[in-house]
């Protein structure tokens, strides 16, 4: 008896086309992950897809898989989202049915998109073509002239305070991340830890002296990676870390997890220490609570132009001065740029992201207050909508560690709650301009006053505010405070670039 072949569903046919594409043929691990997620969903088991089950079924992790200390699923899911975006921007651009994986979940969505109407063919008229050519030339000359005028005006202006401008389109950031070896060490840690970006923090090594301390405190402010700060090396101790010749950026991580925590005694002044780098003083009478703004708060100190000593090692010495023992939570050594820090790019989400311009964005960091949310409405003025799928909203702040100097901040906003096209996110009738108003302060100075995204950019459109001439406060931070005036403040991405 002949077997009757069942018709293939449109969803499964689309999956097969994606898996056979050039983009996914070079990524077998991501193809396996996509196939697993889609088949589960098509079988009606989408609600059963969990991080743990993916780790066991797809990546072969054992039953003891710890998703808190191992972020392989989150990292690979983010890579899969990026590959899908690349596929539908290229090979699959003509497909009406598309597969997406919304940020914050693992179950894929099969959605039908409206295809843009085909433009009519250009008229075959030489006179008309010449007219269009001259119009284009005239417009080009005008644009170039305007650009020259703006450039001269900017060069002639010596700003002593922060200045703000609206960026009309997404600009390519002038500074990228340098490449090279990276070192991450958990001071006092007993096992390797993989963070939300897929970066490995090694167990404690290269130390001499001191003692490893583990705290029972669970909550650590201004970080999505509390595990890094739940242990430390304390006392008088040194680290002698072998490094290849080159320029590095050193980040020392701290969190006061003993004094002043949970209402217990102590606080500012309870622990003072000094730190030297290659024999030169780097921090003197350093008080973590004072610098971080409170106990159980992640604090990062950044140092540039770091090089190994003549013996090929980086020497970090921690000395107790007063009160409690000197302490250090983690060491991070990254390829550096001479004279300034690496650019900082942050997205309010729990995973890293590579944008279409090949820039790396870290998961949410340095924040305090507010809440995260994900909205998937289409955007009208960006070719990288996935970059703006999440936001932090409420009354919140970001304390971004930098070194002395001047910085430019690019704050990215999208109004996805108010406006006629966003009715499903509103309560009651549609709200227009004036529904959301907020201000942004940097180190106590208002840099954006009474911002109304809907009024300036419209709904579901990216608005970028460029703020130049920023300088760190006494604690070496750019402290951005997002203050609600009406409804809540919001931000979708933050960039900090040295000037």
C-alpha positions as CSV (number, residue, x, y, z in Angstrom):
1,X,0.0,0.0,0.0
2,X,1.5,3.3,-1.1
3,X,2.2,5.9,1.7
4,X,0.3,9.1,1.3
5,X,2.6,12.1,1.8
6,X,1.0,14.6,4.1
7,X,1.1,18.3,3.0
8,X,3.8,20.3,4.6
9,X,2.6,23.3,6.6
10,X,3.6,26.8,5.6
11,X,5.4,27.2,9.0
12,X,7.4,24.0,8.5
13,X,8.2,24.9,4.9
14,X,9.5,28.3,6.1
15,X,11.6,26.6,8.7
16,X,13.1,24.3,6.1
17,X,14.0,27.3,3.8
18,X,15.7,29.0,6.7
19,X,17.7,26.0,7.7
20,X,18.9,25.5,4.1
21,X,20.0,29.1,3.7
22,X,23.6,30.2,3.5
23,X,23.3,32.1,6.8
24,X,22.3,29.0,8.7
25,X,24.3,26.4,6.8
26,X,27.4,28.0,8.4
27,X,25.9,27.8,11.9
28,X,25.0,24.2,12.7
29,X,24.5,24.8,16.4
30,X,22.1,27.6,15.8
31,X,20.3,25.5,13.1
32,X,19.8,22.8,15.7
33,X,18.5,25.2,18.2
34,X,16.1,26.8,15.8
35,X,14.8,23.4,14.6
36,X,14.2,22.3,18.2
37,X,12.4,25.5,19.2
38,X,10.2,25.5,16.1
39,X,9.3,21.8,16.2
40,X,8.3,22.1,19.9
41,X,6.1,25.1,19.1
42,X,4.5,23.4,16.0
43,X,3.8,20.4,18.2
44,X,1.9,22.7,20.6
45,X,4.6,22.5,23.3
46,X,5.7,26.1,23.1
47,X,4.8,26.7,26.7
48,X,7.1,23.9,27.8
49,X,10.2,25.5,26.3
50,X,12.4,26.6,29.2
51,X,16.0,27.6,29.6
52,X,16.8,24.4,31.5
53,X,15.2,22.1,28.9
54,X,17.1,23.8,26.0
55,X,20.4,23.4,27.9
56,X,19.8,19.7,28.4
57,X,18.1,18.8,25.1
58,X,20.0,21.0,22.7
59,X,23.4,21.7,24.3
60,X,23.9,18.4,26.1
61,X,24.2,19.8,29.6
62,X,23.6,17.5,32.5
63,X,20.7,17.4,34.9
64,X,22.8,19.5,37.3
65,X,22.8,22.5,34.8
66,X,22.8,25.8,36.8
67,X,21.3,28.5,34.6
68,X,22.4,31.2,37.2
69,X,26.1,30.4,36.6
70,X,25.9,29.3,33.0
71,X,24.3,31.6,30.4
72,X,24.9,29.5,27.3
73,X,21.2,29.3,26.4
74,X,20.7,33.1,26.7
75,X,23.8,33.8,24.6
76,X,22.9,31.3,21.9
77,X,19.3,32.6,21.8
78,X,20.5,36.1,21.2
79,X,22.9,34.9,18.4
80,X,19.9,33.1,16.9
81,X,17.8,36.3,16.9
82,X,20.6,38.1,15.1
83,X,21.0,35.3,12.5
84,X,17.2,35.4,11.8
85,X,17.4,39.2,11.4
86,X,20.3,38.8,9.0
87,X,18.5,36.1,7.0
88,X,15.3,38.2,6.5
89,X,17.4,41.2,5.6
90,X,19.0,39.2,2.8
91,X,18.1,35.8,1.5
92,X,14.6,35.8,3.0
93,X,13.7,39.5,2.3
94,X,10.9,38.4,0.0
95,X,9.3,36.0,2.5
96,X,5.9,37.1,3.8
97,X,5.9,34.4,6.5
98,X,8.8,35.0,9.0
99,X,10.1,33.4,12.1
100,X,11.0,35.6,15.1
101,X,12.0,34.9,18.7
102,X,10.9,37.8,20.9
103,X,13.3,39.1,23.4
104,X,12.6,37.6,26.8
105,X,11.2,34.3,25.6
106,X,12.3,31.2,23.7
107,X,9.2,30.1,21.9
108,X,9.4,31.3,18.2
109,X,6.6,33.2,16.5
110,X,5.5,32.7,12.9
111,X,4.2,36.0,11.7
112,X,3.0,37.4,8.3
113,X,4.5,40.7,7.3
114,X,3.2,43.2,4.8
115,X,5.5,43.5,1.8
116,X,6.2,47.0,0.4
117,X,4.6,47.8,-2.9
118,X,6.9,47.5,-5.9
119,X,8.1,50.8,-7.2
120,X,7.0,51.6,-10.8
121,X,9.7,51.6,-13.4
122,X,11.6,54.8,-14.1
123,X,10.4,56.8,-17.1
124,X,12.5,56.3,-20.2
125,X,12.8,59.9,-21.1
126,X,16.2,61.5,-21.5
127,X,15.0,65.1,-20.9
128,X,13.3,64.0,-17.7
129,X,16.3,62.1,-16.6
130,X,18.6,65.1,-17.2
131,X,16.2,67.3,-15.2
132,X,16.3,64.8,-12.3
133,X,20.1,64.7,-12.5
134,X,20.4,68.5,-12.2
135,X,17.9,68.5,-9.3
136,X,20.0,65.9,-7.6
137,X,23.2,67.9,-8.2
138,X,21.6,71.0,-6.7
139,X,20.4,69.2,-3.7
140,X,23.8,67.6,-3.2
141,X,25.6,71.0,-3.3
142,X,23.1,72.4,-0.8
143,X,23.7,69.5,1.6
144,X,27.5,69.7,1.3
145,X,27.4,73.5,1.9
146,X,25.2,73.1,5.0
147,X,27.5,70.4,6.3
148,X,30.6,72.7,5.8
149,X,28.8,75.5,7.6
150,X,27.9,73.2,10.5
151,X,31.4,71.8,10.7
152,X,32.9,75.2,10.9
153,X,30.5,76.4,13.5
154,X,31.2,73.3,15.7
155,X,35.0,73.8,15.3
156,X,34.7,77.4,16.3
157,X,32.7,76.7,19.4
158,X,34.6,75.8,22.6
159,X,32.1,74.2,24.9
160,X,32.7,74.4,28.6
161,X,29.4,72.8,29.5
162,X,27.4,69.9,28.1
163,X,25.5,70.6,24.9
164,X,22.6,68.7,23.5
165,X,21.4,68.0,19.9
166,X,18.9,65.7,18.3
167,X,20.5,63.1,15.9
168,X,18.3,62.9,12.8
169,X,19.4,59.4,12.0
170,X,21.4,56.6,13.7
171,X,25.1,57.7,13.4
172,X,27.9,55.2,13.2
173,X,29.8,55.5,16.4
174,X,33.4,56.6,15.7
175,X,35.0,54.3,18.2
176,X,34.8,50.5,18.2
177,X,36.1,47.9,20.6
178,X,39.7,46.9,20.3
179,X,40.5,43.2,19.9
180,X,42.8,41.0,22.0
181,X,43.1,38.7,25.0
182,X,40.6,39.3,27.9
183,X,41.2,38.3,31.5
184,X,38.4,38.0,34.1
185,X,39.1,36.7,37.6
186,X,36.7,36.2,40.5
187,X,38.6,37.2,43.6
188,X,37.8,34.6,46.2
189,X,35.8,32.5,43.7
190,X,36.1,28.8,43.7
191,X,34.7,27.9,40.2
192,X,34.4,29.5,36.8
193,X,31.3,31.6,36.1
194,X,29.8,32.4,32.7
195,X,28.0,35.7,32.6
196,X,25.0,36.8,30.6
197,X,27.2,37.9,27.7
198,X,28.9,34.5,27.5
199,X,32.1,35.8,29.1
200,X,33.9,33.4,31.4
201,X,35.1,34.7,34.8
202,X,37.8,32.3,36.0
203,X,38.0,31.0,39.6
204,X,40.5,32.9,41.8
205,X,44.2,32.6,40.6
206,X,47.5,34.4,40.5
207,X,47.1,35.7,44.1
208,X,49.3,35.8,47.1
209,X,48.1,36.4,50.6
210,X,44.6,37.4,51.9
211,X,41.6,35.1,52.4
212,X,38.6,34.1,50.3
213,X,35.3,35.3,51.7
214,X,31.8,34.3,50.6
215,X,28.7,36.3,51.6
216,X,25.1,35.0,52.1
217,X,23.7,38.3,50.8
218,X,21.8,37.7,47.6
219,X,20.8,41.1,46.3
220,X,23.4,43.4,44.8
221,X,22.4,46.7,43.2
222,X,23.5,48.1,39.9
223,X,24.3,44.8,38.2
224,X,22.6,41.8,36.6
225,X,25.6,39.6,37.7
226,X,25.4,39.5,41.5
227,X,27.4,36.3,41.6
228,X,30.5,38.2,40.7
229,X,30.2,40.2,43.9
230,X,29.1,37.5,46.4
231,X,32.7,36.6,47.0
232,X,35.9,38.5,47.5
233,X,39.5,38.3,48.6
234,X,40.2,40.2,51.8
235,X,43.2,41.3,53.8
236,X,46.6,42.4,52.5
237,X,47.3,40.6,49.2
238,X,48.7,40.9,45.7
239,X,47.8,39.6,42.2
240,X,50.6,38.9,39.7
241,X,48.8,38.3,36.4
242,X,50.8,37.3,33.3
243,X,50.0,39.4,30.3
244,X,51.1,39.7,26.7
245,X,52.8,43.0,25.8
246,X,50.3,45.7,24.9
247,X,47.9,48.3,26.3
248,X,45.0,47.3,28.5
249,X,42.0,48.7,30.3
250,X,41.8,47.5,33.9
251,X,38.5,47.3,35.7
252,X,38.5,46.5,39.4
253,X,35.1,45.4,40.8
254,X,34.0,45.9,44.4
255,X,30.8,45.6,46.5
256,X,30.6,46.1,50.3
257,X,28.8,43.0,51.4
258,X,29.4,43.3,55.2
259,X,29.2,46.8,56.6
260,X,25.8,48.5,56.5
261,X,24.1,45.6,54.7
262,X,20.5,44.8,55.6
263,X,20.5,47.5,58.3
264,X,23.4,46.1,60.2
265,X,26.1,48.2,61.7
266,X,28.7,50.1,59.8
267,X,28.7,51.9,56.5
268,X,30.9,54.7,55.3
269,X,34.3,54.7,57.0
270,X,34.1,51.1,58.1
271,X,36.6,49.8,55.5
272,X,39.4,51.9,54.0
273,X,42.1,50.5,51.8
274,X,44.8,51.5,49.2
275,X,45.5,49.8,45.9
276,X,48.7,50.0,43.8
277,X,49.1,49.0,40.2
278,X,52.7,48.0,39.2
279,X,54.0,49.7,42.3
280,X,52.2,53.0,41.6
281,X,49.3,54.3,43.8
282,X,46.0,53.9,42.1
283,X,43.4,54.3,44.9
284,X,44.2,55.8,48.3
285,X,42.0,55.5,51.4
286,X,39.4,54.0,49.1
287,X,35.9,53.6,50.7
288,X,33.7,51.3,48.7
289,X,30.4,52.3,50.4
290,X,31.1,56.0,49.8
291,X,32.2,55.5,46.2
292,X,29.3,53.2,45.3
293,X,26.7,55.2,47.1
294,X,25.7,52.5,49.5
295,X,26.4,48.9,50.6
296,X,25.6,45.8,48.5
297,X,26.1,47.9,45.4
298,X,28.4,47.0,42.5
299,X,31.2,49.5,42.1
300,X,33.7,49.6,39.2
301,X,36.9,51.6,39.0
302,X,38.5,52.0,35.5
303,X,42.1,52.5,34.7
304,X,43.5,53.1,31.2
305,X,47.0,52.7,29.6
306,X,47.8,49.7,31.7
307,X,50.8,47.7,30.6
308,X,52.6,44.6,32.1
309,X,55.7,45.3,34.1
310,X,59.2,44.3,32.9
311,X,58.6,40.7,34.2
312,X,55.6,40.3,31.9
313,X,53.0,40.5,34.7
314,X,50.5,43.0,36.0
315,X,50.9,43.5,39.7
316,X,47.9,44.6,41.8
317,X,48.5,45.2,45.6
318,X,45.7,45.7,48.0
319,X,46.5,47.0,51.5
320,X,44.2,47.6,54.5
321,X,44.3,51.0,56.1
322,X,41.5,51.3,58.6
323,X,38.7,49.2,59.9
324,X,37.9,46.1,58.0
325,X,40.3,44.3,55.7
326,X,41.1,45.5,52.2
327,X,39.0,43.7,49.7
328,X,38.4,43.1,46.0
329,X,35.5,41.3,44.2
330,X,36.8,40.8,40.7
331,X,39.5,41.8,38.2
332,X,38.7,42.5,34.5
333,X,41.5,43.2,32.0
334,X,40.5,44.1,28.4
335,X,42.4,45.2,25.3
336,X,42.8,49.0,25.7
337,X,42.9,52.2,23.7
338,X,45.7,54.6,24.4
339,X,44.5,57.7,26.2
340,X,40.9,56.9,26.8
341,X,38.4,54.1,27.8
342,X,36.7,51.7,25.5
343,X,33.2,52.9,24.4
344,X,30.4,51.8,26.6
345,X,27.1,50.6,25.0
346,X,24.3,49.3,27.1
347,X,20.9,47.8,26.3
348,X,18.2,47.3,28.9
349,X,17.9,43.6,28.5
350,X,19.4,40.4,30.0
351,X,21.6,39.4,27.0
352,X,24.3,41.0,24.8
353,X,23.6,42.0,21.2
354,X,25.6,42.7,18.0
355,X,23.9,45.6,16.1
356,X,23.8,45.9,12.3
357,X,26.9,48.1,12.4
358,X,28.8,45.3,14.1
359,X,29.0,47.1,17.5
360,X,28.7,45.0,20.7
361,X,26.1,46.1,23.2
362,X,26.3,44.7,26.8
363,X,23.3,43.5,28.8
364,X,21.9,46.0,31.2
365,X,24.4,47.2,33.8
366,X,25.1,50.0,36.3
367,X,21.3,50.7,36.8
368,X,19.3,51.4,39.9
369,X,15.5,51.4,40.0
370,X,12.9,51.2,37.2
371,X,11.7,48.1,35.4
372,X,12.4,46.3,32.1
373,X,9.8,45.6,29.4
374,X,9.8,44.4,25.8
375,X,7.7,45.8,23.0
376,X,7.7,44.4,19.5
377,X,5.8,47.0,17.5
378,X,7.4,47.9,14.1
379,X,9.6,51.0,13.9
380,X,9.6,53.5,11.1
381,X,13.1,55.0,11.0
382,X,15.7,52.3,11.7
383,X,17.1,49.3,9.9
384,X,17.9,47.5,13.2
385,X,14.6,47.3,15.0
386,X,15.9,44.5,17.3
387,X,18.2,47.0,18.9
388,X,15.1,48.8,20.3
389,X,13.0,45.9,21.4
390,X,13.4,46.6,25.2
391,X,13.4,49.5,27.5
392,X,14.0,50.5,31.1
393,X,11.1,52.6,32.4
394,X,10.1,54.3,35.7
395,X,12.3,56.5,37.9
396,X,15.8,55.1,37.5
397,X,19.5,56.0,37.2
398,X,22.7,54.6,35.5
399,X,26.1,55.2,37.2
400,X,28.6,54.5,34.4
401,X,32.2,54.3,35.5
402,X,34.7,56.3,33.3
403,X,38.2,57.9,33.7
404,X,38.9,61.6,33.8
405,X,38.1,63.3,30.5
406,X,35.2,64.5,28.4
407,X,32.5,62.3,26.9
408,X,29.7,62.2,24.5
409,X,26.5,60.3,25.4
410,X,24.0,59.1,22.9
411,X,20.6,58.3,24.6
412,X,18.2,56.3,22.4
413,X,14.4,56.6,23.0
414,X,11.3,55.1,21.4
415,X,7.7,55.9,22.3
416,X,5.9,52.6,22.2
417,X,3.2,53.2,24.7
418,X,1.4,56.3,23.7
419,X,0.0,57.3,20.3
420,X,-2.9,56.0,18.1
421,X,-0.9,53.1,16.9
422,X,-0.1,51.8,20.4
423,X,-3.6,51.5,21.7
424,X,-3.0,48.0,23.1
425,X,-0.4,49.3,25.5
426,X,-2.7,52.1,26.8
427,X,-5.4,52.1,29.4
428,X,-8.5,54.1,28.2
429,X,-8.6,56.3,25.1
430,X,-5.4,57.0,23.0
431,X,-3.1,59.6,24.6
432,X,-1.1,61.9,22.4
433,X,1.6,64.5,22.9
434,X,2.2,65.3,26.6
435,X,1.2,61.9,27.8
436,X,4.8,61.1,28.8
437,X,7.2,63.9,29.9
438,X,10.5,63.4,31.7
439,X,13.9,64.9,32.3
440,X,17.4,63.5,32.3
441,X,20.1,64.8,34.6
442,X,23.9,64.0,34.5
443,X,25.8,64.4,37.7
444,X,23.1,66.6,39.0
445,X,22.8,68.9,36.0
446,X,19.7,68.7,33.8
447,X,20.8,67.8,30.2
448,X,17.3,67.0,28.8
449,X,14.4,69.0,30.2
450,X,10.7,68.0,29.8
451,X,11.4,65.5,27.0
452,X,8.3,64.4,25.1
453,X,9.3,61.6,22.7
454,X,6.0,61.6,21.0
455,X,6.1,65.3,20.3
456,X,9.6,65.3,18.9
457,X,9.7,62.0,17.0
458,X,6.2,60.5,16.8
459,X,5.2,57.1,17.9
460,X,7.3,54.0,17.2
461,X,10.1,56.1,15.8
462,X,13.7,56.2,17.2
463,X,14.8,59.5,18.8
464,X,18.5,59.9,19.6
465,X,19.8,62.7,21.8
466,X,23.5,63.5,21.6
467,X,25.0,65.1,24.7
468,X,28.6,66.3,24.5
469,X,31.1,67.8,26.9
470,X,30.2,65.5,29.8
471,X,32.7,65.0,32.6
472,X,32.7,62.4,35.5
473,X,31.9,63.3,39.1
474,X,34.2,62.9,42.0
475,X,33.6,59.2,42.1
476,X,34.6,58.7,38.5
477,X,31.1,58.2,37.1
478,X,28.6,59.6,34.7
479,X,25.5,59.4,36.8
480,X,22.4,59.7,34.6
481,X,19.1,60.2,36.5
482,X,15.9,59.7,34.5
483,X,13.3,61.7,36.3
484,X,9.5,61.4,35.6
485,X,7.5,64.6,35.1
486,X,4.3,63.0,33.8
487,X,3.9,59.2,33.6
488,X,7.3,57.5,33.6
489,X,10.8,58.0,32.1
490,X,12.1,55.6,29.6
491,X,15.3,54.7,27.7
492,X,16.0,52.0,25.0
493,X,19.8,52.3,24.7
494,X,22.8,54.2,26.1
495,X,26.2,54.9,24.5
496,X,29.1,56.7,26.2
497,X,32.0,57.5,23.9
498,X,35.2,59.4,24.8
499,X,35.7,62.7,23.0
